[in-house]
Amino acid sequence: MRLELFDILLPPLLAIVVSLLGWGSTRAINGGRPLNPTQRIMFFFGFWFVLGMGYSMTVVGALRWPHWAWIPPTVVWALLLSSFAWRRYRRQRESGSA
């Protein structure tokens, strides 16, 4: 297993670039207005998803596993993030109705 500096730095850089591109396009769709709370939450979880997906692809490449092997860790990562999002949603809904 060999990880180079490029392998370590690429996923966070890619996540930042995807977030900036998404932020810019969303601001354009909103007519220059700031993002609403739902959009900000989506960007938060989107950033972490892209970061985790990038690192799962990096680890699979470093271990020289088959190319499709990045899919299961990415699915597990997506399920973990969705459980955090669901827990956050339920907590906010319960505190709003109380």
Distance bins in CASP14 RR format, pairs under 12 A and 6 or more apart:
PFRMAT RR
TARGET T0000
AUTHOR 0000-0000-0000
RMODE 2
METHOD distances of the structure
MODEL  1
1 7 0 0 0 0 0 1 0 0 0 0 0
1 58 0 0 0 0 0 1 0 0 0 0 0
1 59 0 0 0 0 1 0 0 0 0 0 0
1 60 0 0 0 0 0 1 0 0 0 0 0
1 61 0 0 0 0 1 0 0 0 0 0 0
1 62 1 0 1 0 0 0 0 0 0 0 0
1 63 1 0 1 0 0 0 0 0 0 0 0
1 64 0 0 0 0 1 0 0 0 0 0 0
1 65 0 0 0 0 0 1 0 0 0 0 0
2 8 0 0 0 0 0 1 0 0 0 0 0
2 58 0 0 0 0 0 1 0 0 0 0 0
2 59 0 0 0 0 0 1 0 0 0 0 0
2 61 0 0 0 0 1 0 0 0 0 0 0
2 62 1 0 0 1 0 0 0 0 0 0 0
2 63 0 0 0 0 1 0 0 0 0 0 0
2 64 0 0 0 0 1 0 0 0 0 0 0
3 9 0 0 0 0 0 1 0 0 0 0 0
3 10 0 0 0 0 0 1 0 0 0 0 0
3 11 0 0 0 0 0 1 0 0 0 0 0
3 55 0 0 0 0 0 1 0 0 0 0 0
3 58 1 0 0 1 0 0 0 0 0 0 0
3 59 0 0 0 0 1 0 0 0 0 0 0
3 60 0 0 0 0 0 1 0 0 0 0 0
3 61 0 0 0 0 1 0 0 0 0 0 0
3 62 1 0 1 0 0 0 0 0 0 0 0
3 63 0 0 0 0 0 1 0 0 0 0 0
4 10 0 0 0 0 1 0 0 0 0 0 0
4 58 0 0 0 0 1 0 0 0 0 0 0
4 61 0 0 0 0 0 1 0 0 0 0 0
4 62 0 0 0 0 1 0 0 0 0 0 0
5 13 0 0 0 0 0 1 0 0 0 0 0
5 58 0 0 0 0 0 1 0 0 0 0 0
6 12 0 0 0 0 0 1 0 0 0 0 0
6 13 0 0 0 0 1 0 0 0 0 0 0
6 14 0 0 0 0 0 1 0 0 0 0 0
6 58 0 0 0 0 1 0 0 0 0 0 0
6 62 0 0 0 0 0 1 0 0 0 0 0
7 13 0 0 0 0 0 1 0 0 0 0 0
7 14 0 0 0 0 0 1 0 0 0 0 0
7 54 0 0 0 0 1 0 0 0 0 0 0
7 55 0 0 0 0 1 0 0 0 0 0 0
7 57 0 0 0 0 1 0 0 0 0 0 0
7 58 1 0 1 0 0 0 0 0 0 0 0
7 59 0 0 0 0 1 0 0 0 0 0 0
7 60 0 0 0 0 0 1 0 0 0 0 0
7 61 0 0 0 0 1 0 0 0 0 0 0
7 62 1 0 0 1 0 0 0 0 0 0 0
7 63 0 0 0 0 0 1 0 0 0 0 0
8 51 0 0 0 0 0 1 0 0 0 0 0
8 54 0 0 0 0 0 1 0 0 0 0 0
8 55 0 0 0 0 1 0 0 0 0 0 0
8 58 1 0 0 1 0 0 0 0 0 0 0
8 59 0 0 0 0 0 1 0 0 0 0 0
8 62 0 0 0 0 0 1 0 0 0 0 0
9 15 0 0 0 0 0 1 0 0 0 0 0
9 16 0 0 0 0 0 1 0 0 0 0 0
9 51 0 0 0 0 0 1 0 0 0 0 0
9 54 0 0 0 0 0 1 0 0 0 0 0
9 55 0 0 0 0 0 1 0 0 0 0 0
9 58 0 0 0 0 0 1 0 0 0 0 0
10 16 0 0 0 0 0 1 0 0 0 0 0
10 17 0 0 0 0 0 1 0 0 0 0 0
10 50 0 0 0 0 0 1 0 0 0 0 0
10 51 0 0 0 0 0 1 0 0 0 0 0
10 52 0 0 0 0 0 1 0 0 0 0 0
10 53 0 0 0 0 0 1 0 0 0 0 0
10 54 1 0 0 1 0 0 0 0 0 0 0
10 55 0 0 0 0 1 0 0 0 0 0 0
10 57 0 0 0 0 1 0 0 0 0 0 0
10 58 1 0 0 1 0 0 0 0 0 0 0
10 61 0 0 0 0 0 1 0 0 0 0 0
11 17 0 0 0 0 0 1 0 0 0 0 0
11 18 0 0 0 0 0 1 0 0 0 0 0
11 47 0 0 0 0 0 1 0 0 0 0 0
11 48 0 0 0 0 0 1 0 0 0 0 0
11 49 0 0 0 0 0 1 0 0 0 0 0
11 50 1 0 0 1 0 0 0 0 0 0 0
11 51 1 0 1 0 0 0 0 0 0 0 0
11 52 1 0 0 1 0 0 0 0 0 0 0
11 53 1 0 0 1 0 0 0 0 0 0 0
11 54 1 1 0 0 0 0 0 0 0 0 0
11 55 1 0 1 0 0 0 0 0 0 0 0
11 56 0 0 0 0 1 0 0 0 0 0 0
11 57 1 0 0 1 0 0 0 0 0 0 0
11 58 1 0 0 1 0 0 0 0 0 0 0
11 59 0 0 0 0 0 1 0 0 0 0 0
11 70 0 0 0 0 0 1 0 0 0 0 0
11 74 0 0 0 0 0 1 0 0 0 0 0
11 77 0 0 0 0 0 1 0 0 0 0 0
12 18 0 0 0 0 0 1 0 0 0 0 0
12 19 0 0 0 0 0 1 0 0 0 0 0
12 47 0 0 0 0 1 0 0 0 0 0 0
12 48 0 0 0 0 0 1 0 0 0 0 0
12 50 0 0 0 0 1 0 0 0 0 0 0
12 51 1 0 0 1 0 0 0 0 0 0 0
12 52 0 0 0 0 1 0 0 0 0 0 0
12 54 0 0 0 0 1 0 0 0 0 0 0
12 55 0 0 0 0 1 0 0 0 0 0 0
12 58 0 0 0 0 0 1 0 0 0 0 0
13 19 0 0 0 0 0 1 0 0 0 0 0
13 20 0 0 0 0 0 1 0 0 0 0 0
13 47 0 0 0 0 0 1 0 0 0 0 0
13 50 0 0 0 0 0 1 0 0 0 0 0
13 51 0 0 0 0 0 1 0 0 0 0 0
13 54 0 0 0 0 0 1 0 0 0 0 0
14 20 0 0 0 0 0 1 0 0 0 0 0
14 21 0 0 0 0 0 1 0 0 0 0 0
14 46 0 0 0 0 0 1 0 0 0 0 0
14 47 0 0 0 0 0 1 0 0 0 0 0
14 49 0 0 0 0 0 1 0 0 0 0 0
14 50 1 0 0 1 0 0 0 0 0 0 0
14 51 0 0 0 0 1 0 0 0 0 0 0
14 52 0 0 0 0 0 1 0 0 0 0 0
14 53 0 0 0 0 1 0 0 0 0 0 0
14 54 1 0 0 1 0 0 0 0 0 0 0
14 55 0 0 0 0 0 1 0 0 0 0 0
14 57 0 0 0 0 1 0 0 0 0 0 0
14 58 0 0 0 0 0 1 0 0 0 0 0
15 21 0 0 0 0 0 1 0 0 0 0 0
15 22 0 0 0 0 0 1 0 0 0 0 0
15 43 0 0 0 0 0 1 0 0 0 0 0
15 44 0 0 0 0 0 1 0 0 0 0 0
15 45 0 0 0 0 0 1 0 0 0 0 0
15 46 0 0 0 0 1 0 0 0 0 0 0
15 47 1 0 1 0 0 0 0 0 0 0 0
15 48 1 0 0 1 0 0 0 0 0 0 0
15 49 0 0 0 0 1 0 0 0 0 0 0
15 50 1 0 1 0 0 0 0 0 0 0 0
15 51 1 0 1 0 0 0 0 0 0 0 0
15 52 0 0 0 0 1 0 0 0 0 0 0
15 53 0 0 0 0 1 0 0 0 0 0 0
15 54 1 0 0 1 0 0 0 0 0 0 0
15 55 0 0 0 0 1 0 0 0 0 0 0
16 22 0 0 0 0 0 1 0 0 0 0 0
16 23 0 0 0 0 0 1 0 0 0 0 0
16 43 0 0 0 0 0 1 0 0 0 0 0
16 46 0 0 0 0 0 1 0 0 0 0 0
16 47 1 0 0 1 0 0 0 0 0 0 0
16 48 0 0 0 0 0 1 0 0 0 0 0
16 50 0 0 0 0 1 0 0 0 0 0 0
16 51 0 0 0 0 1 0 0 0 0 0 0
17 23 0 0 0 0 0 1 0 0 0 0 0
17 24 0 0 0 0 0 1 0 0 0 0 0
17 47 0 0 0 0 0 1 0 0 0 0 0
17 50 0 0 0 0 1 0 0 0 0 0 0
17 51 0 0 0 0 0 1 0 0 0 0 0
18 24 0 0 0 0 0 1 0 0 0 0 0
18 25 0 0 0 0 0 1 0 0 0 0 0
18 43 0 0 0 0 1 0 0 0 0 0 0
18 46 1 0 0 1 0 0 0 0 0 0 0
18 47 1 0 0 1 0 0 0 0 0 0 0
18 48 0 0 0 0 0 1 0 0 0 0 0
18 49 0 0 0 0 1 0 0 0 0 0 0
18 50 1 0 1 0 0 0 0 0 0 0 0
18 51 0 0 0 0 1 0 0 0 0 0 0
18 52 0 0 0 0 0 1 0 0 0 0 0
18 53 0 0 0 0 0 1 0 0 0 0 0
18 54 0 0 0 0 0 1 0 0 0 0 0
19 25 0 0 0 0 0 1 0 0 0 0 0
19 26 0 0 0 0 0 1 0 0 0 0 0
19 35 0 0 0 0 0 1 0 0 0 0 0
19 39 0 0 0 0 0 1 0 0 0 0 0
19 40 0 0 0 0 0 1 0 0 0 0 0
19 42 0 0 0 0 0 1 0 0 0 0 0
19 43 1 0 1 0 0 0 0 0 0 0 0
19 44 0 0 0 0 1 0 0 0 0 0 0
19 45 0 0 0 0 0 1 0 0 0 0 0
19 46 1 0 0 1 0 0 0 0 0 0 0
19 47 1 0 1 0 0 0 0 0 0 0 0
19 48 0 0 0 0 0 1 0 0 0 0 0
19 49 0 0 0 0 0 1 0 0 0 0 0
19 50 1 0 0 1 0 0 0 0 0 0 0
19 51 0 0 0 0 1 0 0 0 0 0 0
20 26 0 0 0 0 0 1 0 0 0 0 0
20 27 0 0 0 0 0 1 0 0 0 0 0
20 43 0 0 0 0 1 0 0 0 0 0 0
20 47 0 0 0 0 0 1 0 0 0 0 0
20 50 0 0 0 0 0 1 0 0 0 0 0
21 27 0 0 0 0 0 1 0 0 0 0 0
21 28 0 0 0 0 0 1 0 0 0 0 0
21 43 0 0 0 0 0 1 0 0 0 0 0
21 47 0 0 0 0 0 1 0 0 0 0 0
21 50 0 0 0 0 0 1 0 0 0 0 0
22 28 0 0 0 0 1 0 0 0 0 0 0
22 29 0 0 0 0 1 0 0 0 0 0 0
22 30 0 0 0 0 0 1 0 0 0 0 0
22 35 0 0 0 0 1 0 0 0 0 0 0
22 39 0 0 0 0 1 0 0 0 0 0 0
22 40 0 0 0 0 0 1 0 0 0 0 0
22 42 0 0 0 0 1 0 0 0 0 0 0
22 43 1 0 0 1 0 0 0 0 0 0 0
22 46 0 0 0 0 1 0 0 0 0 0 0
22 47 0 0 0 0 0 1 0 0 0 0 0
22 50 0 0 0 0 0 1 0 0 0 0 0
23 29 0 0 0 0 0 1 0 0 0 0 0
23 30 0 0 0 0 0 1 0 0 0 0 0
23 32 0 0 0 0 0 1 0 0 0 0 0
23 34 0 0 0 0 0 1 0 0 0 0 0
23 35 1 0 0 1 0 0 0 0 0 0 0
23 39 0 0 0 0 1 0 0 0 0 0 0
23 40 0 0 0 0 1 0 0 0 0 0 0
23 42 0 0 0 0 0 1 0 0 0 0 0
23 43 1 0 0 1 0 0 0 0 0 0 0
23 44 0 0 0 0 0 1 0 0 0 0 0
23 46 0 0 0 0 0 1 0 0 0 0 0
23 47 0 0 0 0 0 1 0 0 0 0 0
24 30 0 0 0 0 1 0 0 0 0 0 0
24 31 0 0 0 0 0 1 0 0 0 0 0
24 32 0 0 0 0 1 0 0 0 0 0 0
24 34 0 0 0 0 0 1 0 0 0 0 0
24 35 0 0 0 0 1 0 0 0 0 0 0
24 39 0 0 0 0 0 1 0 0 0 0 0
24 43 0 0 0 0 0 1 0 0 0 0 0
25 31 0 0 0 0 0 1 0 0 0 0 0
25 32 0 0 0 0 0 1 0 0 0 0 0
25 35 0 0 0 0 0 1 0 0 0 0 0
25 39 0 0 0 0 0 1 0 0 0 0 0
25 43 0 0 0 0 0 1 0 0 0 0 0
26 32 0 0 0 0 1 0 0 0 0 0 0
26 33 0 0 0 0 1 0 0 0 0 0 0
26 34 0 0 0 0 1 0 0 0 0 0 0
26 35 1 0 1 0 0 0 0 0 0 0 0
26 36 0 0 0 0 1 0 0 0 0 0 0
26 38 0 0 0 0 0 1 0 0 0 0 0
26 39 1 0 1 0 0 0 0 0 0 0 0
26 40 0 0 0 0 1 0 0 0 0 0 0
26 42 0 0 0 0 1 0 0 0 0 0 0
26 43 1 0 0 1 0 0 0 0 0 0 0
27 33 1 0 0 1 0 0 0 0 0 0 0
27 34 1 0 0 1 0 0 0 0 0 0 0
27 35 1 0 0 1 0 0 0 0 0 0 0
27 36 0 0 0 0 0 1 0 0 0 0 0
27 39 0 0 0 0 1 0 0 0 0 0 0
27 40 0 0 0 0 0 1 0 0 0 0 0
27 43 0 0 0 0 0 1 0 0 0 0 0
28 35 0 0 0 0 0 1 0 0 0 0 0
29 35 0 0 0 0 0 1 0 0 0 0 0
29 36 0 0 0 0 0 1 0 0 0 0 0
29 39 0 0 0 0 1 0 0 0 0 0 0
30 36 1 0 0 1 0 0 0 0 0 0 0
30 38 0 0 0 0 0 1 0 0 0 0 0
30 39 0 0 0 0 1 0 0 0 0 0 0
30 40 0 0 0 0 0 1 0 0 0 0 0
33 39 0 0 0 0 0 1 0 0 0 0 0
34 40 0 0 0 0 1 0 0 0 0 0 0
34 43 0 0 0 0 0 1 0 0 0 0 0
35 41 0 0 0 0 1 0 0 0 0 0 0
35 42 0 0 0 0 1 0 0 0 0 0 0
35 43 1 0 0 1 0 0 0 0 0 0 0
35 44 0 0 0 0 0 1 0 0 0 0 0
36 42 0 0 0 0 1 0 0 0 0 0 0
36 43 0 0 0 0 0 1 0 0 0 0 0
37 43 0 0 0 0 0 1 0 0 0 0 0
37 44 0 0 0 0 0 1 0 0 0 0 0
37 88 0 0 0 0 0 1 0 0 0 0 0
37 89 0 0 0 0 0 1 0 0 0 0 0
37 92 0 0 0 0 1 0 0 0 0 0 0
38 44 0 0 0 0 0 1 0 0 0 0 0
38 45 0 0 0 0 0 1 0 0 0 0 0
38 85 0 0 0 0 0 1 0 0 0 0 0
38 88 0 0 0 0 0 1 0 0 0 0 0
38 89 0 0 0 0 0 1 0 0 0 0 0
38 92 0 0 0 0 0 1 0 0 0 0 0
39 45 0 0 0 0 0 1 0 0 0 0 0
39 46 0 0 0 0 0 1 0 0 0 0 0
40 46 0 0 0 0 0 1 0 0 0 0 0
40 47 0 0 0 0 0 1 0 0 0 0 0
41 47 0 0 0 0 0 1 0 0 0 0 0
41 48 0 0 0 0 0 1 0 0 0 0 0
41 81 0 0 0 0 0 1 0 0 0 0 0
41 84 0 0 0 0 0 1 0 0 0 0 0
41 85 1 0 0 1 0 0 0 0 0 0 0
41 88 1 0 0 1 0 0 0 0 0 0 0
41 89 0 0 0 0 1 0 0 0 0 0 0
41 92 0 0 0 0 1 0 0 0 0 0 0
42 48 0 0 0 0 0 1 0 0 0 0 0
42 49 0 0 0 0 0 1 0 0 0 0 0
42 81 0 0 0 0 0 1 0 0 0 0 0
42 85 0 0 0 0 1 0 0 0 0 0 0
43 49 0 0 0 0 0 1 0 0 0 0 0
43 50 0 0 0 0 0 1 0 0 0 0 0
44 50 0 0 0 0 0 1 0 0 0 0 0
44 51 0 0 0 0 0 1 0 0 0 0 0
44 81 0 0 0 0 1 0 0 0 0 0 0
44 84 0 0 0 0 0 1 0 0 0 0 0
44 85 0 0 0 0 1 0 0 0 0 0 0
44 88 0 0 0 0 1 0 0 0 0 0 0
45 51 0 0 0 0 0 1 0 0 0 0 0
45 52 0 0 0 0 0 1 0 0 0 0 0
45 77 0 0 0 0 0 1 0 0 0 0 0
45 78 0 0 0 0 1 0 0 0 0 0 0
45 80 0 0 0 0 0 1 0 0 0 0 0
45 81 1 0 1 0 0 0 0 0 0 0 0
45 82 0 0 0 0 1 0 0 0 0 0 0
45 83 0 0 0 0 0 1 0 0 0 0 0
45 84 1 0 0 1 0 0 0 0 0 0 0
45 85 1 0 1 0 0 0 0 0 0 0 0
45 86 0 0 0 0 0 1 0 0 0 0 0
45 88 0 0 0 0 1 0 0 0 0 0 0
45 89 0 0 0 0 0 1 0 0 0 0 0
46 52 0 0 0 0 1 0 0 0 0 0 0
46 53 0 0 0 0 1 0 0 0 0 0 0
46 77 0 0 0 0 0 1 0 0 0 0 0
46 78 0 0 0 0 0 1 0 0 0 0 0
46 81 0 0 0 0 1 0 0 0 0 0 0
46 82 0 0 0 0 0 1 0 0 0 0 0
46 84 0 0 0 0 0 1 0 0 0 0 0
46 85 0 0 0 0 1 0 0 0 0 0 0
47 53 0 0 0 0 0 1 0 0 0 0 0
47 54 0 0 0 0 0 1 0 0 0 0 0
47 81 0 0 0 0 0 1 0 0 0 0 0
48 54 0 0 0 0 0 1 0 0 0 0 0
48 55 0 0 0 0 0 1 0 0 0 0 0
48 77 0 0 0 0 1 0 0 0 0 0 0
48 78 0 0 0 0 0 1 0 0 0 0 0
48 80 0 0 0 0 1 0 0 0 0 0 0
48 81 1 0 1 0 0 0 0 0 0 0 0
48 82 0 0 0 0 0 1 0 0 0 0 0
48 84 0 0 0 0 1 0 0 0 0 0 0
48 85 0 0 0 0 1 0 0 0 0 0 0
49 55 0 0 0 0 0 1 0 0 0 0 0
49 56 0 0 0 0 0 1 0 0 0 0 0
49 74 0 0 0 0 1 0 0 0 0 0 0
49 75 0 0 0 0 0 1 0 0 0 0 0
49 76 0 0 0 0 0 1 0 0 0 0 0
49 77 1 0 0 1 0 0 0 0 0 0 0
49 78 1 0 0 1 0 0 0 0 0 0 0
49 79 0 0 0 0 0 1 0 0 0 0 0
49 80 0 0 0 0 1 0 0 0 0 0 0
49 81 1 0 1 0 0 0 0 0 0 0 0
49 82 0 0 0 0 1 0 0 0 0 0 0
49 84 0 0 0 0 0 1 0 0 0 0 0
49 85 0 0 0 0 0 1 0 0 0 0 0
50 56 0 0 0 0 0 1 0 0 0 0 0
50 57 0 0 0 0 0 1 0 0 0 0 0
50 74 0 0 0 0 0 1 0 0 0 0 0
50 77 0 0 0 0 0 1 0 0 0 0 0
50 78 0 0 0 0 0 1 0 0 0 0 0
50 81 0 0 0 0 0 1 0 0 0 0 0
51 57 0 0 0 0 0 1 0 0 0 0 0
51 58 0 0 0 0 0 1 0 0 0 0 0
51 74 0 0 0 0 0 1 0 0 0 0 0
51 77 0 0 0 0 1 0 0 0 0 0 0
51 81 0 0 0 0 0 1 0 0 0 0 0
52 58 0 0 0 0 1 0 0 0 0 0 0
52 59 0 0 0 0 1 0 0 0 0 0 0
52 60 0 0 0 0 0 1 0 0 0 0 0
52 70 0 0 0 0 0 1 0 0 0 0 0
52 73 0 0 0 0 1 0 0 0 0 0 0
52 74 1 0 0 1 0 0 0 0 0 0 0
52 75 0 0 0 0 0 1 0 0 0 0 0
52 76 0 0 0 0 0 1 0 0 0 0 0
52 77 1 0 1 0 0 0 0 0 0 0 0
52 78 0 0 0 0 1 0 0 0 0 0 0
52 80 0 0 0 0 1 0 0 0 0 0 0
52 81 0 0 0 0 1 0 0 0 0 0 0
53 59 0 0 0 0 0 1 0 0 0 0 0
53 60 0 0 0 0 0 1 0 0 0 0 0
53 70 1 0 0 1 0 0 0 0 0 0 0
53 71 0 0 0 0 1 0 0 0 0 0 0
53 72 0 0 0 0 0 1 0 0 0 0 0
53 73 0 0 0 0 1 0 0 0 0 0 0
53 74 1 0 1 0 0 0 0 0 0 0 0
53 75 0 0 0 0 1 0 0 0 0 0 0
53 76 0 0 0 0 0 1 0 0 0 0 0
53 77 1 0 0 1 0 0 0 0 0 0 0
53 78 0 0 0 0 1 0 0 0 0 0 0
53 81 0 0 0 0 0 1 0 0 0 0 0
54 60 0 0 0 0 1 0 0 0 0 0 0
54 61 0 0 0 0 0 1 0 0 0 0 0
54 62 0 0 0 0 0 1 0 0 0 0 0
54 70 0 0 0 0 1 0 0 0 0 0 0
54 73 0 0 0 0 1 0 0 0 0 0 0
54 74 0 0 0 0 1 0 0 0 0 0 0
54 77 0 0 0 0 1 0 0 0 0 0 0
55 61 0 0 0 0 0 1 0 0 0 0 0
55 62 0 0 0 0 0 1 0 0 0 0 0
55 70 0 0 0 0 1 0 0 0 0 0 0
55 73 0 0 0 0 1 0 0 0 0 0 0
55 74 0 0 0 0 1 0 0 0 0 0 0
55 77 0 0 0 0 1 0 0 0 0 0 0
56 62 0 0 0 0 0 1 0 0 0 0 0
56 63 0 0 0 0 0 1 0 0 0 0 0
56 65 0 0 0 0 0 1 0 0 0 0 0
56 68 0 0 0 0 0 1 0 0 0 0 0
56 69 0 0 0 0 1 0 0 0 0 0 0
56 70 1 0 1 0 0 0 0 0 0 0 0
56 71 0 0 0 0 1 0 0 0 0 0 0
56 72 0 0 0 0 1 0 0 0 0 0 0
56 73 1 1 0 0 0 0 0 0 0 0 0
56 74 1 0 1 0 0 0 0 0 0 0 0
56 75 0 0 0 0 1 0 0 0 0 0 0
56 76 0 0 0 0 1 0 0 0 0 0 0
56 77 1 0 0 1 0 0 0 0 0 0 0
56 78 0 0 0 0 0 1 0 0 0 0 0
56 80 0 0 0 0 0 1 0 0 0 0 0
57 63 0 0 0 0 0 1 0 0 0 0 0
57 65 0 0 0 0 0 1 0 0 0 0 0
57 67 0 0 0 0 1 0 0 0 0 0 0
57 68 0 0 0 0 0 1 0 0 0 0 0
57 69 0 0 0 0 1 0 0 0 0 0 0
57 70 1 0 1 0 0 0 0 0 0 0 0
57 71 0 0 0 0 1 0 0 0 0 0 0
57 72 0 0 0 0 0 1 0 0 0 0 0
57 73 0 0 0 0 1 0 0 0 0 0 0
57 74 1 0 0 1 0 0 0 0 0 0 0
57 77 0 0 0 0 0 1 0 0 0 0 0
58 65 0 0 0 0 0 1 0 0 0 0 0
58 70 0 0 0 0 1 0 0 0 0 0 0
58 73 0 0 0 0 0 1 0 0 0 0 0
58 74 0 0 0 0 0 1 0 0 0 0 0
59 65 0 0 0 0 1 0 0 0 0 0 0
59 69 0 0 0 0 1 0 0 0 0 0 0
59 70 0 0 0 0 1 0 0 0 0 0 0
59 72 0 0 0 0 0 1 0 0 0 0 0
59 73 1 0 0 1 0 0 0 0 0 0 0
59 74 0 0 0 0 0 1 0 0 0 0 0
59 77 0 0 0 0 0 1 0 0 0 0 0
60 66 0 0 0 0 1 0 0 0 0 0 0
60 67 1 0 0 1 0 0 0 0 0 0 0
60 68 0 0 0 0 1 0 0 0 0 0 0
60 69 1 0 1 0 0 0 0 0 0 0 0
60 70 1 0 1 0 0 0 0 0 0 0 0
60 71 0 0 0 0 1 0 0 0 0 0 0
60 72 0 0 0 0 1 0 0 0 0 0 0
60 73 1 0 0 1 0 0 0 0 0 0 0
60 74 0 0 0 0 1 0 0 0 0 0 0
61 67 0 0 0 0 1 0 0 0 0 0 0
61 68 0 0 0 0 0 1 0 0 0 0 0
61 69 0 0 0 0 1 0 0 0 0 0 0
61 70 1 0 0 1 0 0 0 0 0 0 0
61 73 0 0 0 0 0 1 0 0 0 0 0
62 69 0 0 0 0 0 1 0 0 0 0 0
62 70 0 0 0 0 0 1 0 0 0 0 0
63 69 0 0 0 0 1 0 0 0 0 0 0
63 70 0 0 0 0 0 1 0 0 0 0 0
63 73 0 0 0 0 0 1 0 0 0 0 0
65 71 0 0 0 0 0 1 0 0 0 0 0
65 72 0 0 0 0 0 1 0 0 0 0 0
65 73 0 0 0 0 0 1 0 0 0 0 0
66 72 0 0 0 0 0 1 0 0 0 0 0
68 74 0 0 0 0 0 1 0 0 0 0 0
68 75 0 0 0 0 0 1 0 0 0 0 0
69 75 0 0 0 0 0 1 0 0 0 0 0
70 76 0 0 0 0 0 1 0 0 0 0 0
70 77 0 0 0 0 0 1 0 0 0 0 0
71 77 0 0 0 0 0 1 0 0 0 0 0
71 78 0 0 0 0 0 1 0 0 0 0 0
72 78 0 0 0 0 0 1 0 0 0 0 0
72 79 0 0 0 0 0 1 0 0 0 0 0
73 79 0 0 0 0 0 1 0 0 0 0 0
73 80 0 0 0 0 0 1 0 0 0 0 0
74 80 0 0 0 0 0 1 0 0 0 0 0
74 81 0 0 0 0 0 1 0 0 0 0 0
75 81 0 0 0 0 0 1 0 0 0 0 0
75 82 0 0 0 0 0 1 0 0 0 0 0
76 82 0 0 0 0 0 1 0 0 0 0 0
76 83 0 0 0 0 0 1 0 0 0 0 0
77 83 0 0 0 0 0 1 0 0 0 0 0
77 84 0 0 0 0 0 1 0 0 0 0 0
78 84 0 0 0 0 0 1 0 0 0 0 0
78 85 0 0 0 0 0 1 0 0 0 0 0
79 85 0 0 0 0 0 1 0 0 0 0 0
79 86 0 0 0 0 0 1 0 0 0 0 0
80 86 0 0 0 0 0 1 0 0 0 0 0
80 87 0 0 0 0 0 1 0 0 0 0 0
81 87 0 0 0 0 0 1 0 0 0 0 0
81 88 0 0 0 0 0 1 0 0 0 0 0
82 88 0 0 0 0 0 1 0 0 0 0 0
82 89 0 0 0 0 0 1 0 0 0 0 0
83 89 0 0 0 0 0 1 0 0 0 0 0
83 90 0 0 0 0 0 1 0 0 0 0 0
84 90 0 0 0 0 0 1 0 0 0 0 0
84 91 0 0 0 0 0 1 0 0 0 0 0
85 91 0 0 0 0 0 1 0 0 0 0 0
85 92 0 0 0 0 0 1 0 0 0 0 0
86 92 0 0 0 0 0 1 0 0 0 0 0
86 93 0 0 0 0 0 1 0 0 0 0 0
87 93 0 0 0 0 0 1 0 0 0 0 0
87 94 0 0 0 0 0 1 0 0 0 0 0
88 94 0 0 0 0 0 1 0 0 0 0 0
88 95 0 0 0 0 0 1 0 0 0 0 0
89 95 0 0 0 0 0 1 0 0 0 0 0
89 96 0 0 0 0 0 1 0 0 0 0 0
90 96 0 0 0 0 0 1 0 0 0 0 0
90 97 0 0 0 0 0 1 0 0 0 0 0
91 97 0 0 0 0 0 1 0 0 0 0 0
91 98 0 0 0 0 0 1 0 0 0 0 0
92 98 0 0 0 0 0 1 0 0 0 0 0
END
